[in-house]
Amino acid sequence: MVSFAGPIAHLLDELGRLPGIGPKSAQRLAFYLLERPQEEVERLAAAMVEARRKVRRCVICCDWTDQEVCAICQDPRRESSLICVVEHPKDVRALEKTGQYRGRYHVLHGSLSPLEGIGPEDLTFPQLRKRLEGGEVEELIVATDPDMEGEATAFELARLARPYGVKVTRLARGLPEGADLDYADDSTLRLALEGRREI
């Protein structure tokens, strides 16, 4: 087995911690970075540090933003009575690309997974409850992934919303079973939004 110099081994270890990056990908990235000019690598490192330092969760919807309240929550043209609940910030971008949705969002930052010990309090359910308590929300569109965790999360969201008299709908089944939202094309997402059903 080939061993690497300490700094390279450390870089490989850190890159390998990233999601979807296995040992071969980590090695490819590491060698790519080592071959780039010093200033280019420093720009990348500075961008990562700046993003980590300045980006935070919106105090309303929990999406990533560099402000206290994100641009979507600040937009007075968005329907505040309609909230689409998604698992991840990337799902907001996928739905926004359709150009069909004019409501607001709520980002859970994951899905329920009893096997991994992830319950409602580990996600942003408390923040959503606070929004529902405000009495302005009329419909909650559940846009969690159509897998086991996403279905469990959808069920729990419906249970959370019912006492507030909020209509709870689920994206239509135009989405393939087990697929992530960010892999769906714009027209599939548009049809799923239009064909949502009540839970």
C-alpha positions in Angstrom: 0.0 0.0 0.0 1.3 3.4 -1.0 1.7 5.9 1.9 1.5 9.6 1.4 3.5 12.5 3.0 1.8 13.8 6.2 0.2 16.9 4.7 -1.1 14.9 1.7 -2.5 12.2 4.0 -4.2 14.9 6.1 -5.7 16.5 3.0 -6.9 13.1 1.8 -8.5 12.4 5.2 -10.3 15.8 5.2 -11.5 15.5 1.6 -12.7 11.9 2.4 -15.1 13.3 5.0 -17.1 15.1 2.4 -20.4 13.4 1.3 -20.0 11.4 -1.8 -16.3 11.5 -1.8 -14.6 8.1 -1.6 -10.9 7.4 -1.4 -10.3 7.6 -5.2 -12.2 10.9 -5.5 -10.4 12.3 -2.5 -7.1 11.4 -4.1 -8.1 13.0 -7.5 -9.2 16.2 -5.7 -6.1 16.3 -3.6 -3.8 16.0 -6.6 -5.8 18.5 -8.6 -5.4 21.0 -5.7 -1.7 20.4 -5.4 -1.2 21.1 -9.1 -3.1 24.4 -9.0 -1.4 27.7 -8.4 -1.0 28.7 -4.8 -3.3 31.8 -5.1 -6.1 29.7 -6.7 -6.1 27.2 -3.8 -6.0 30.1 -1.3 -9.0 31.7 -3.0 -10.9 28.4 -2.7 -9.9 28.1 1.0 -10.9 31.7 1.7 -14.3 31.2 0.0 -14.9 28.2 2.2 -14.0 30.0 5.4 -16.0 33.1 4.4 -19.1 31.0 3.6 -18.9 29.1 6.9 -18.4 32.3 8.8 -21.1 34.4 7.1 -23.8 32.0 6.1 -26.5 31.1 8.6 -30.0 29.9 8.8 -32.9 32.3 8.1 -34.7 33.0 11.4 -38.0 32.3 9.7 -37.6 29.5 7.2 -34.2 28.0 8.2 -32.8 28.2 4.6 -29.2 29.2 4.2 -28.7 33.0 3.9 -26.1 35.7 4.7 -28.8 37.9 6.2 -31.0 37.4 9.3 -34.0 36.9 7.0 -33.6 35.4 3.5 -34.7 37.0 0.3 -37.7 34.8 -0.2 -39.0 35.5 3.3 -38.5 39.2 2.8 -40.3 39.2 -0.6 -43.8 40.8 -0.1 -45.0 39.2 -3.4 -44.7 35.7 -1.9 -47.9 34.1 -0.4 -47.3 33.9 3.3 -50.3 31.6 3.8 -48.6 28.9 1.8 -45.5 27.0 3.1 -43.7 24.3 1.2 -41.7 22.1 3.6 -38.5 20.6 2.2 -35.7 18.5 3.6 -32.7 20.4 2.4 -31.8 23.9 1.1 -31.0 22.3 -2.4 -34.7 21.4 -2.6 -35.7 25.1 -2.4 -33.5 25.7 -5.5 -35.0 22.8 -7.4 -38.5 24.1 -6.8 -37.6 27.7 -7.5 -36.3 26.6 -10.9 -39.8 25.6 -11.9 -41.0 29.2 -11.6 -44.4 27.8 -10.5 -44.4 28.2 -6.8 -45.1 31.6 -5.2 -45.4 30.7 -1.6 -42.8 30.5 1.2 -40.6 27.6 2.4 -39.5 25.8 5.5 -36.3 23.8 5.4 -36.1 20.9 7.9 -32.3 20.2 7.3 -32.9 16.4 7.1 -35.7 13.9 7.6 -36.9 11.8 10.5 -34.9 8.6 11.1 -35.7 6.7 14.3 -32.9 4.2 13.4 -30.3 7.0 13.5 -32.0 8.7 16.4 -33.2 11.7 14.4 -36.5 13.0 15.8 -38.5 16.2 15.3 -36.5 18.2 17.8 -33.3 17.4 15.9 -34.8 19.1 12.8 -36.5 22.4 12.5 -39.9 21.2 13.7 -40.0 23.7 16.6 -39.4 26.6 14.3 -42.2 25.4 12.0 -44.6 25.0 15.0 -43.9 28.6 15.9 -44.9 29.7 12.3 -48.1 27.6 12.5 -49.0 29.2 15.8 -49.0 32.6 14.2 -52.3 31.6 12.5 -51.3 33.0 9.0 -50.6 29.6 7.4 -53.5 28.0 5.5 -51.7 25.3 3.6 -48.6 23.2 4.2 -47.2 21.5 1.1 -45.0 18.6 2.1 -42.2 18.1 -0.4 -40.1 15.6 1.4 -38.4 12.8 -0.6 -40.6 9.8 -1.5 -38.5 7.3 0.5 -39.2 5.7 3.9 -37.7 8.6 5.9 -39.5 11.2 3.8 -42.8 9.4 4.2 -42.3 9.3 8.0 -41.5 13.0 8.0 -44.6 13.8 5.9 -46.8 11.9 8.4 -45.3 13.8 11.4 -45.7 17.1 9.6 -49.4 16.3 9.0 -49.8 15.4 12.7 -48.0 18.7 13.7 -50.2 20.9 11.4 -53.7 19.4 12.1 -54.3 21.1 15.5 -53.8 24.5 13.8 -56.5 23.8 11.1 -53.9 23.9 8.4 -54.6 22.0 5.2 -51.7 19.6 4.5 -50.9 18.4 1.0 -48.2 16.2 -0.5 -46.5 16.6 -3.9 -48.1 14.4 -6.5 -46.5 11.0 -7.3 -44.9 12.3 -10.5 -41.7 11.9 -8.6 -40.1 8.5 -8.9 -40.2 6.4 -5.7 -37.0 6.8 -3.7 -35.7 9.7 -5.8 -34.4 13.0 -4.4 -36.1 16.3 -5.4 -32.9 17.8 -6.7 -32.6 15.1 -9.4 -36.1 15.7 -10.7 -36.5 17.8 -13.9 -38.4 21.1 -13.9 -41.5 19.7 -15.6 -41.8 16.8 -13.2 -41.5 19.1 -10.2 -44.1 21.5 -11.8 -46.6 18.7 -12.3 -45.9 17.4 -8.8 -46.7 20.8 -7.4 -49.9 21.2 -9.4 -51.1 17.7 -8.6 -50.4 17.8 -4.9 -52.9 15.9 -2.7 -54.1 16.3 0.8 -52.6 14.1 3.5 
